[in-house]
């Protein structure tokens, strides 16, 4: 998976704003998104959610 093997996974995703500023969204094709958080200290990608926009964010 491109995200998992990336040198810097933050560069592949879009950093969210406001209360979600510590999270990133990565598009898989045109329809699906992976919502994730990074722990640089432990080199961990924490996958929060996978789905279409409504499933991930709760709205269209």
Secondary structure by P-SEA (a helix, b strand, c coil): ccccccccccccbbbbccccccbbbbbccccbbbbbccccccbbbbbccccccccccccc
